[in-house]
Amino acid sequence: MHVEEEQDSKKVLDKANQLVQEKVQRKWQSYVWDTLDKSPEERKFLFKLDFALLTFASLGYFIKYLDQANINNAFVSGMKEQLRLYGNELNYMQTCWTVGYVIGQIPSNLILTRIRPSIWIPSMEVIWTVLTFCLSRCDSANQVYALRFIVGLAESSFYPGMQYVIGSWYRKDELAKRSCIFHISSAIATMVSGYLMAAVYNLDGNAGFSGWQWLFIVDGVISLPIALAGYIFIPDLPDTSRAIYLSAEDKAFAQKRMALEGRKPRAPYTKAKILKILTSWHIYILSALYVFFNNGAAGAVPVFAQFLKSSKNPKYTVAQINEYPTATYAVQIITTLAYAWVSDSILDGNRLPPIVFGGVLNIVCYTSLAVWNIPEGWRWTCYIIAGGGYGLSGLCMAWAHEVCADDNEERAIVVASMNEMAYVVQAWLPLIVWQQIDAPQYHKGFVTVTVLSLLLIITGYTTKALHQRQICQQHEQPHSKVPQAQRAEELTPDDEIAEHIRIHSSM
């Protein structure tokens, strides 16, 4: 039996070696979608992976952001008046969520390197979904603060966790598109939350609930089945996958593809590994890059909606206040996809130019808004096209996966650290520069975004220079410093893949 298993695993590995190419000859079809220039077998594998992993990731991020962003829509749709939130309560609600989100991210990604993502991530989703239902019953700011903190703690597992999982399956010419498709779910969720609030506001008074309370209820109803689907659709990692929709050949393809990308499988935590992570430029520069991106926008507060709400002539309806700002997120969706396609194909994996473009766009828009006394048409234009600076998250994460490819645990920690440090800053920065009492003329906020966008561009160039130096150093190093006799005893990457196939096929 053991011999037969070894023969079967060898056949699977031979097929993977034959079909998975180190450098695919690019055809014009690949500029439309990257799987079209690959073998039919690999294309079939990627179709199954995209259908399951990418669909769930996008839907999961959709409900995460829906449940994260609904507080803003509820606030401008009756919650403020009913709970008498006339100070900076909205800022405190956002901060409570952010504190929980910050605390949970790195521990969660550390857990993901040891516990199956298909168990951990959906369980956290179920928890935050239940708490979203609970928000509809709050009748004081303090209750909202407590629930928002726990919601943030549960939601902290999702974005860095799914970025880690996505980065464990896709190659360089595929990664930015998947990361960005995953990320645009946040923009779609924010748009839908606006339309949803406009729709459910008509339920105001039904069953004794106000319109803003119905928003939390409907969000929970949408979220629960998606959360439960994660137990089936998340494929774990290539070397641990037990997904029912992936065959032994598919898992061999996945492991061979990651070996070609230099993306290492899991390894034990050691003192040397931890020291390497903490002394490398990766965690510090990449975290700074993401801090400047994440806080270099007005996403912390609904600036467009509050501008509309404060307008006296003309006076906008609740539906208009919720619907018009969705144009900003439509721009985010379009530009995010454009960045991804251009970066993966035309720019051959170069992540820097779209980041620079997004930073320059932010500087133009937020400098204009800081001036404030500008033509009304240009003000609306700035609010809307500022969405072009929101869509860089997937590129930053894809870049991090490539920079940290040779250490799985470092990759998990760096991705979590990037997102965590961004929200560490977001926990206190809005309290200073996005104070609700300054609405709608957030001069300090608009100036701050302009400065952070300039720092984003500088850090992007720094990351590019350091990454190129790292690549040069890797090419200059001898192939191996291990003695020949010791090398003969070690497993090659193909041997390791074959062993994984044999073990998992026998489970």
Secondary structure as the mmCIF struct_conf table of DSSP 4:
data_model
#
loop_
_struct_conf.conf_type_id
_struct_conf.id
_struct_conf.beg_label_comp_id
_struct_conf.beg_label_asym_id
_struct_conf.beg_label_seq_id
_struct_conf.end_label_comp_id
_struct_conf.end_label_asym_id
_struct_conf.end_label_seq_id
HELX_RH_AL_P HELX_RH_AL_P1 HIS A 2 LEU A 19
BEND BEND1 VAL A 20 VAL A 20
BEND BEND2 GLU A 22 LYS A 23
HELX_RH_3T_P HELX_RH_3T_P1 TRP A 28 TYR A 31
TURN_TY1_P TURN_TY1_P1 VAL A 32 VAL A 32
HELX_RH_3T_P HELX_RH_3T_P2 ASP A 34 ASP A 37
BEND BEND3 LYS A 38 LYS A 38
HELX_RH_AL_P HELX_RH_AL_P2 PRO A 40 LEU A 49
HELX_RH_PI_P HELX_RH_PI_P1 ASP A 50 LEU A 54
HELX_RH_AL_P HELX_RH_AL_P3 THR A 55 ALA A 74
HELX_RH_PI_P HELX_RH_PI_P2 PHE A 75 MET A 79
HELX_RH_AL_P HELX_RH_AL_P4 LYS A 80 GLN A 82
TURN_TY1_P TURN_TY1_P2 LEU A 83 ARG A 84
BEND BEND4 GLY A 87 ASN A 88
HELX_RH_AL_P HELX_RH_AL_P5 GLU A 89 LEU A 112
TURN_TY1_P TURN_TY1_P3 THR A 113 ARG A 114
BEND BEND5 ILE A 115 ILE A 115
HELX_RH_AL_P HELX_RH_AL_P6 PRO A 117 LEU A 135
TURN_TY1_P TURN_TY1_P4 SER A 136 ARG A 137
BEND BEND6 SER A 140 SER A 140
HELX_RH_AL_P HELX_RH_AL_P7 ALA A 141 GLU A 155
TURN_TY1_P TURN_TY1_P5 SER A 156 SER A 157
HELX_RH_AL_P HELX_RH_AL_P8 PHE A 158 ILE A 166
TURN_TY1_P TURN_TY1_P6 GLY A 167 TRP A 169
HELX_RH_AL_P HELX_RH_AL_P9 LYS A 172 VAL A 200
HELX_RH_3T_P HELX_RH_3T_P3 TYR A 201 LEU A 203
TURN_TY1_P TURN_TY1_P7 ASP A 204 GLY A 205
HELX_RH_3T_P HELX_RH_3T_P4 ASN A 206 GLY A 208
HELX_RH_AL_P HELX_RH_AL_P10 GLY A 211 PHE A 233
TURN_TY1_P TURN_TY1_P8 PRO A 238 THR A 240
TURN_TY1_P TURN_TY1_P9 ILE A 244 TYR A 245
HELX_RH_AL_P HELX_RH_AL_P11 ALA A 248 LEU A 260
TURN_TY1_P TURN_TY1_P10 GLU A 261 GLY A 262
HELX_RH_AL_P HELX_RH_AL_P12 LYS A 271 THR A 279
BEND BEND7 SER A 280 SER A 280
HELX_RH_AL_P HELX_RH_AL_P13 TRP A 281 ASN A 295
BEND BEND8 GLY A 296 ALA A 298
TURN_TY1_P TURN_TY1_P11 GLY A 299 PRO A 302
HELX_RH_AL_P HELX_RH_AL_P14 VAL A 303 SER A 310
BEND BEND9 ASN A 313 PRO A 314
HELX_LH_PP_P HELX_LH_PP_P1 LYS A 315 THR A 317
HELX_RH_AL_P HELX_RH_AL_P15 VAL A 318 GLU A 323
TURN_TY1_P TURN_TY1_P12 TYR A 324 PRO A 325
HELX_RH_AL_P HELX_RH_AL_P16 THR A 326 TRP A 341
HELX_RH_PI_P HELX_RH_PI_P3 VAL A 342 ILE A 346
TURN_TY1_P TURN_TY1_P13 LEU A 347 GLY A 349
HELX_RH_AL_P HELX_RH_AL_P17 LEU A 352 VAL A 371
BEND BEND10 ILE A 374 ILE A 374
HELX_RH_AL_P HELX_RH_AL_P18 GLU A 376 ILE A 385
HELX_RH_3T_P HELX_RH_3T_P5 ALA A 386 GLY A 389
BEND BEND11 TYR A 390 TYR A 390
TURN_TY1_P TURN_TY1_P14 GLY A 391 LEU A 392
HELX_RH_AL_P HELX_RH_AL_P19 SER A 393 VAL A 403
TURN_TY1_P TURN_TY1_P15 CYS A 404 ASP A 406
HELX_RH_AL_P HELX_RH_AL_P20 ASN A 408 VAL A 433
BEND BEND12 TRP A 434 TRP A 434
HELX_RH_3T_P HELX_RH_3T_P6 GLN A 436 ASP A 438
TURN_TY1_P TURN_TY1_P16 ALA A 439 PRO A 440
HELX_RH_AL_P HELX_RH_AL_P21 HIS A 443 GLU A 476
BEND BEND13 GLN A 477 GLN A 477
BEND BEND14 HIS A 479 HIS A 479
BEND BEND15 VAL A 482 VAL A 482
HELX_RH_AL_P HELX_RH_AL_P22 GLN A 484 GLU A 489
BEND BEND16 GLU A 490 GLU A 490
HELX_LH_PP_P HELX_LH_PP_P2 LEU A 491 THR A 492
HELX_RH_AL_P HELX_RH_AL_P23 PRO A 493 SER A 505
TURN_TY1_P TURN_TY1_P17 SER A 506 SER A 506
#
